[in-house]
Amino acid sequence: MAKKYKLDIAYEWNGVLLAMVCPWPDYKLAWKLSKELRIELARKKDWQILFEEDKKNSYPLYQFNNEYTTFRLLKNRAHQIEYSEQALLLPELKDFDYLFLIETEAEINFDAINQRIRNIDSIQLLKSFNPETLKSKHNIAF
């Protein structure tokens, strides 16, 4: 039997992770965020997490890139589930519906972004997290 090795990678995070509670479908939230932040979030191929025995879960992904910044909207709950023991992308944030990741090398006023997002009617809760403190941060490492 072949010996198995585990690759341990340290991730560097330059940006912010916003978790939100919102009853809207993902496409409607992506449209509203795009309008409010003056970006163009577009639907991308689903973000897939591989688990044991080649089982994977798929999470809807919307993304916008410019020269220095990447915006990603992910649904926290999988829409295609093969591995039912972990249907959440970030199990530590089980009470949140969506994850909004902003990675940047530029100076951005995150308080202004928070305020614009809070102006969206159906966002019931918005909270900022440091991804470095999350146990399953590897699930959102792009």
Backbone as JSON, one array per atom type, in Angstrom:
{
  "sequence": "MAKKYKLDIAYEWNGVLLAMVCPWPDYKLAWKLSKELRIELARKKDWQILFEEDKKNSYPLYQFNNEYTTFRLLKNRAHQIEYSEQALLLPELKDFDYLFLIETEAEINFDAINQRIRNIDSIQLLKSFNPETLKSKHNIAF",
  "N": [[0.83, -1.17, 0.0], [0.55, 2.2, -0.84], [2.24, 4.95, 0.62], [0.69, 7.73, 2.15], [0.82, 11.25, 1.8], [0.43, 14.43, 3.3], [-0.24, 17.59, 2.13], [0.53, 20.65, 3.36], [-0.42, 23.88, 3.19], [0.31, 27.27, 3.55], [-1.76, 30.06, 3.53], [-1.88, 33.33, 2.23], [-3.66, 36.21, 2.98], [-5.05, 38.96, 1.52], [-7.22, 41.13, 2.03], [-10.76, 41.15, 2.59], [-13.34, 39.27, 4.21], [-16.68, 39.02, 3.95], [-19.58, 38.0, 5.49], [-22.95, 37.19, 4.92], [-26.47, 37.35, 5.63], [-29.17, 36.66, 3.7], [-32.25, 36.42, 2.08], [-32.62, 36.26, -0.66], [-32.29, 34.75, -3.97], [-29.14, 33.62, -5.36], [-28.42, 34.84, -7.85], [-29.9, 37.21, -7.87], [-28.92, 38.6, -5.67], [-26.26, 38.92, -6.5], [-26.65, 40.61, -8.71], [-27.7, 42.88, -7.41], [-25.58, 43.59, -5.66], [-23.64, 44.17, -7.58], [-24.76, 46.41, -8.79], [-24.89, 48.22, -6.62], [-22.21, 48.45, -5.81], [-20.97, 49.22, -8.08], [-19.75, 47.39, -9.85], [-19.26, 44.45, -11.92], [-20.42, 41.65, -11.31], [-20.16, 38.38, -12.45], [-21.54, 35.24, -13.42], [-19.69, 32.36, -12.8], [-17.94, 29.26, -13.41], [-19.0, 26.7, -11.21], [-17.72, 26.67, -7.87], [-15.85, 24.07, -6.68], [-15.46, 21.68, -4.13], [-13.42, 19.1, -3.24], [-13.84, 15.99, -1.63], [-13.36, 13.11, 0.44], [-12.94, 9.96, -1.27], [-13.36, 10.83, -3.95], [-15.65, 12.42, -3.93], [-17.6, 15.35, -4.37], [-18.67, 18.71, -3.68], [-20.61, 21.37, -4.98], [-20.58, 24.89, -5.33], [-22.32, 27.87, -6.0], [-20.77, 30.49, -7.84], [-19.89, 33.85, -8.27], [-18.1, 36.38, -9.91], [-15.87, 39.19, -10.17], [-13.23, 40.91, -11.68], [-10.71, 43.39, -11.54], [-7.89, 45.44, -12.32], [-6.44, 45.41, -9.86], [-8.03, 44.24, -7.92], [-10.17, 41.61, -6.77], [-13.45, 40.51, -6.69], [-15.58, 38.24, -5.13], [-18.52, 36.35, -4.95], [-19.98, 33.91, -3.09], [-22.17, 31.2, -2.5], [-22.95, 29.9, 0.65], [-24.02, 27.42, 1.11], [-24.01, 24.29, -0.47], [-25.15, 23.58, -3.8], [-25.1, 21.39, -5.35], [-24.77, 18.34, -4.09], [-22.65, 15.82, -3.12], [-21.26, 14.88, -1.04], [-22.57, 14.6, 1.83], [-21.96, 15.15, 4.48], [-20.7, 17.56, 4.73], [-22.14, 20.08, 3.74], [-21.88, 22.77, 3.84], [-19.86, 25.49, 2.83], [-18.17, 27.01, 4.49], [-18.25, 25.75, 7.42], [-18.05, 26.89, 9.96], [-19.41, 29.22, 9.77], [-22.19, 28.76, 9.79], [-24.65, 30.03, 10.07], [-24.86, 31.9, 8.1], [-25.77, 32.9, 4.8], [-24.41, 33.72, 2.47], [-21.1, 34.39, 1.16], [-18.86, 36.98, 0.74], [-16.07, 37.78, -0.83], [-13.34, 39.91, -0.88], [-10.48, 40.52, -2.44], [-7.48, 42.24, -2.55], [-4.81, 44.33, -3.77], [-4.64, 46.93, -3.64], [-5.33, 50.11, -2.06], [-8.28, 50.21, -0.34], [-11.37, 51.47, 0.78], [-12.82, 49.81, 3.07], [-14.83, 50.25, 4.91], [-16.59, 51.97, 3.59], [-17.48, 50.27, 1.59], [-18.78, 48.33, 3.17], [-20.86, 49.94, 4.17], [-22.27, 50.58, 1.82], [-23.16, 48.02, 1.11], [-24.78, 47.46, 3.27], [-26.89, 49.12, 2.67], [-28.49, 47.7, 0.97], [-31.68, 46.37, 0.71], [-32.66, 43.68, 1.5], [-30.59, 42.44, 2.87], [-30.07, 41.02, 5.79], [-28.21, 40.62, 7.79], [-24.84, 41.48, 8.17], [-21.5, 40.7, 8.4], [-18.07, 41.03, 9.15], [-15.2, 38.96, 8.71], [-12.06, 37.56, 9.68], [-10.34, 35.59, 7.59], [-8.13, 34.06, 8.31], [-8.59, 33.13, 10.85], [-10.4, 31.12, 10.63], [-11.22, 27.69, 10.67], [-11.75, 26.13, 8.39], [-10.63, 27.58, 6.25], [-9.22, 26.87, 4.0], [-11.11, 26.07, 2.16], [-11.92, 28.3, 0.79], [-9.77, 29.18, -0.59], [-8.49, 30.46, -3.37]],
  "CA": [[0.0, 0.0, 0.0], [1.34, 3.42, -0.97], [2.21, 5.85, 1.75], [0.02, 8.98, 1.82], [1.41, 12.46, 2.35], [-0.5, 15.54, 3.38], [0.36, 18.86, 1.76], [0.05, 21.73, 4.21], [-0.09, 25.13, 2.52], [-0.06, 28.49, 4.27], [-2.39, 31.01, 2.63], [-1.81, 34.74, 2.58], [-4.93, 36.83, 2.67], [-5.02, 40.41, 1.39], [-8.58, 41.57, 1.75], [-11.78, 41.01, 3.62], [-14.4, 38.29, 4.01], [-17.96, 39.47, 4.5], [-20.61, 36.97, 5.5], [-24.24, 37.87, 4.99], [-27.74, 36.63, 5.64], [-30.05, 37.28, 2.7], [-33.17, 35.39, 1.56], [-32.68, 36.3, -2.11], [-31.48, 33.79, -4.73], [-27.78, 34.12, -5.6], [-28.33, 35.73, -9.02], [-30.48, 38.51, -7.53], [-27.96, 39.26, -4.78], [-25.11, 39.3, -7.34], [-27.07, 41.77, -9.48], [-27.84, 44.03, -6.52], [-24.23, 43.97, -5.24], [-23.01, 44.79, -8.74], [-25.35, 47.74, -8.96], [-24.56, 49.06, -5.47], [-20.76, 48.66, -5.72], [-20.52, 49.62, -9.42], [-18.9, 46.34, -10.42], [-20.06, 43.55, -12.75], [-20.28, 40.24, -10.92], [-20.65, 37.47, -13.5], [-21.58, 33.83, -13.01], [-18.54, 31.56, -13.23], [-18.07, 27.83, -13.15], [-19.17, 26.46, -9.78], [-16.55, 26.37, -7.03], [-16.02, 22.69, -6.22], [-14.61, 21.2, -3.06], [-13.28, 17.64, -3.29], [-13.77, 15.32, -0.34], [-12.88, 11.74, 0.35], [-13.5, 9.05, -2.28], [-13.71, 11.59, -5.15], [-16.95, 13.09, -3.83], [-17.42, 16.8, -4.39], [-19.82, 19.59, -3.56], [-20.49, 22.54, -5.85], [-21.12, 26.12, -4.77], [-22.43, 28.92, -7.01], [-19.72, 31.5, -7.76], [-19.97, 35.06, -9.09], [-16.78, 37.0, -9.77], [-15.49, 40.36, -10.96], [-11.82, 41.27, -11.5], [-10.12, 44.52, -12.24], [-6.43, 45.34, -12.3], [-5.86, 45.17, -8.53], [-8.99, 43.71, -6.97], [-11.09, 40.54, -7.17], [-14.65, 40.37, -5.87], [-16.23, 36.93, -5.33], [-19.71, 36.05, -4.16], [-20.21, 32.46, -3.02], [-23.23, 30.74, -1.62], [-22.33, 29.08, 1.69], [-24.59, 26.07, 1.05], [-23.83, 23.64, -1.78], [-26.38, 23.31, -4.55], [-24.93, 20.01, -5.82], [-24.15, 17.69, -2.93], [-22.29, 14.4, -3.18], [-20.71, 14.57, 0.27], [-23.59, 15.23, 2.65], [-21.49, 15.52, 5.81], [-20.28, 18.95, 4.74], [-22.84, 20.83, 2.69], [-21.52, 24.17, 3.96], [-18.52, 25.84, 2.4], [-17.49, 27.35, 5.75], [-19.14, 25.27, 8.49], [-18.0, 27.78, 11.12], [-20.35, 30.31, 9.52], [-23.4, 28.04, 9.39], [-25.83, 30.89, 10.1], [-24.78, 32.86, 7.01], [-26.16, 32.36, 3.49], [-23.48, 34.09, 1.4], [-19.77, 34.87, 1.48], [-18.4, 37.96, -0.24], [-14.63, 37.91, -0.63], [-12.71, 41.0, -1.62], [-9.03, 40.4, -2.36], [-6.94, 43.41, -3.23], [-3.46, 44.82, -3.52], [-4.8, 48.39, -3.63], [-5.96, 50.7, -0.88], [-9.73, 50.27, -0.5], [-12.09, 51.86, 1.98], [-13.74, 48.72, 3.35], [-15.99, 50.8, 5.63], [-17.51, 52.49, 2.58], [-18.08, 49.09, 0.95], [-19.73, 47.81, 4.16], [-22.01, 50.83, 4.22], [-23.05, 50.4, 0.58], [-23.83, 46.72, 1.17], [-25.85, 47.59, 4.28], [-28.0, 49.84, 2.05], [-29.33, 46.74, 0.23], [-32.84, 46.09, 1.56], [-32.87, 42.33, 2.04], [-29.47, 41.9, 3.65], [-30.52, 41.08, 7.17], [-27.05, 40.66, 8.67], [-23.55, 41.56, 7.48], [-20.43, 40.64, 9.4], [-16.73, 40.86, 8.59], [-14.41, 37.93, 9.37], [-10.68, 37.36, 9.26], [-10.27, 34.19, 7.15], [-7.03, 33.36, 8.98], [-9.08, 32.55, 12.1], [-11.36, 30.05, 10.33], [-10.64, 26.35, 10.55], [-11.91, 25.63, 7.01], [-10.25, 28.65, 5.32], [-8.72, 26.28, 2.76], [-12.23, 25.92, 1.23], [-12.09, 29.52, 0.01], [-8.46, 29.57, -1.14], [-8.57, 30.42, -4.83]],
  "C": [[0.89, 1.25, 0.0], [1.16, 4.31, 0.26], [1.57, 7.17, 1.32], [0.71, 10.13, 2.53], [0.36, 13.56, 2.33], [0.26, 16.83, 3.09], [-0.27, 19.97, 2.6], [0.53, 23.05, 3.62], [-0.56, 26.3, 3.4], [-0.59, 29.5, 3.26], [-2.16, 32.42, 3.16], [-3.09, 35.4, 2.13], [-4.77, 38.33, 2.65], [-6.43, 40.87, 1.04], [-9.49, 41.35, 2.91], [-12.78, 39.92, 3.21], [-15.63, 38.81, 4.72], [-18.95, 38.32, 4.39], [-21.95, 37.67, 5.66], [-25.41, 36.89, 5.01], [-28.66, 37.38, 4.7], [-30.95, 36.18, 2.11], [-33.23, 35.32, 0.03], [-31.91, 35.15, -2.74], [-30.14, 34.44, -5.11], [-27.7, 35.1, -6.77], [-28.88, 37.13, -8.71], [-29.53, 39.29, -6.61], [-26.74, 39.73, -5.57], [-25.45, 40.56, -8.15], [-27.13, 43.02, -8.61], [-26.48, 44.51, -6.0], [-23.5, 44.69, -6.37], [-23.48, 46.23, -8.92], [-24.88, 48.69, -7.85], [-23.07, 49.41, -5.41], [-20.14, 49.12, -7.05], [-19.46, 48.67, -9.97], [-19.81, 45.47, -11.29], [-19.78, 42.11, -12.38], [-20.9, 39.37, -12.0], [-20.58, 36.04, -12.99], [-20.4, 33.1, -13.62], [-18.86, 30.09, -13.01], [-18.15, 27.63, -11.64], [-17.84, 26.17, -9.09], [-16.79, 24.99, -6.45], [-14.99, 22.34, -5.16], [-14.6, 19.67, -3.12], [-13.12, 17.08, -1.89], [-13.25, 13.91, -0.56], [-13.62, 10.95, -0.73], [-14.04, 9.78, -3.51], [-15.12, 12.19, -5.12], [-16.7, 14.59, -3.76], [-18.75, 17.51, -4.22], [-19.55, 20.83, -4.41], [-21.23, 23.73, -5.25], [-21.18, 27.18, -5.86], [-21.39, 30.02, -6.76], [-19.98, 32.62, -8.76], [-18.67, 35.81, -8.86], [-16.65, 38.23, -10.67], [-14.04, 40.67, -10.63], [-11.57, 42.6, -12.17], [-8.62, 44.4, -12.04], [-5.85, 44.93, -10.95], [-6.77, 44.41, -7.57], [-9.84, 42.61, -7.59], [-12.23, 40.48, -6.17], [-15.25, 39.0, -6.17], [-17.42, 36.8, -4.39], [-19.93, 34.55, -4.25], [-21.39, 32.18, -2.12], [-22.58, 29.79, -0.61], [-22.85, 27.64, 1.67], [-24.46, 25.51, -0.37], [-25.17, 23.46, -2.48], [-26.29, 21.96, -5.25], [-24.12, 19.29, -4.75], [-23.91, 16.22, -3.2], [-21.79, 13.94, -1.82], [-21.57, 15.29, 1.3], [-23.1, 15.65, 4.04], [-20.98, 16.95, 5.88], [-20.9, 19.69, 3.56], [-22.48, 22.31, 2.73], [-20.08, 24.39, 3.53], [-17.64, 26.2, 3.6], [-18.41, 26.95, 6.9], [-19.14, 26.16, 9.73], [-19.0, 28.92, 11.0], [-21.7, 29.76, 9.08], [-24.65, 28.92, 9.36], [-25.88, 31.89, 8.94], [-25.05, 32.18, 5.67], [-25.1, 32.57, 2.42], [-22.14, 34.57, 1.97], [-19.34, 35.81, 0.36], [-16.94, 38.22, 0.07], [-14.09, 39.03, -1.5], [-11.21, 40.86, -1.39], [-8.43, 41.54, -3.16], [-5.49, 43.68, -2.85], [-3.49, 46.34, -3.43], [-5.38, 48.83, -2.29], [-7.46, 50.85, -1.16], [-10.34, 50.67, 0.83], [-13.16, 50.8, 2.24], [-14.97, 49.2, 4.13], [-17.03, 51.33, 4.66], [-18.22, 51.33, 1.86], [-19.12, 48.48, 1.88], [-21.01, 48.64, 4.17], [-22.88, 50.69, 2.98], [-23.81, 49.07, 0.6], [-24.98, 46.77, 2.18], [-27.06, 48.34, 3.72], [-28.92, 48.92, 1.25], [-30.42, 46.22, 1.15], [-32.84, 44.72, 2.23], [-31.67, 41.72, 2.74], [-29.8, 42.12, 5.12], [-29.37, 41.18, 8.17], [-25.8, 40.65, 7.82], [-22.47, 41.61, 8.52], [-19.11, 40.36, 8.69], [-15.97, 39.81, 9.41], [-12.98, 37.96, 8.84], [-10.56, 35.89, 8.86], [-9.17, 33.39, 7.84], [-7.5, 32.67, 10.25], [-10.03, 31.38, 11.88], [-10.66, 28.72, 10.11], [-10.68, 25.84, 9.1], [-11.58, 26.7, 5.96], [-9.73, 28.1, 4.0], [-9.85, 26.09, 1.72], [-12.45, 27.15, 0.37], [-10.76, 30.04, -0.53], [-8.49, 29.38, -2.65], [-7.19, 30.43, -5.44]]
}
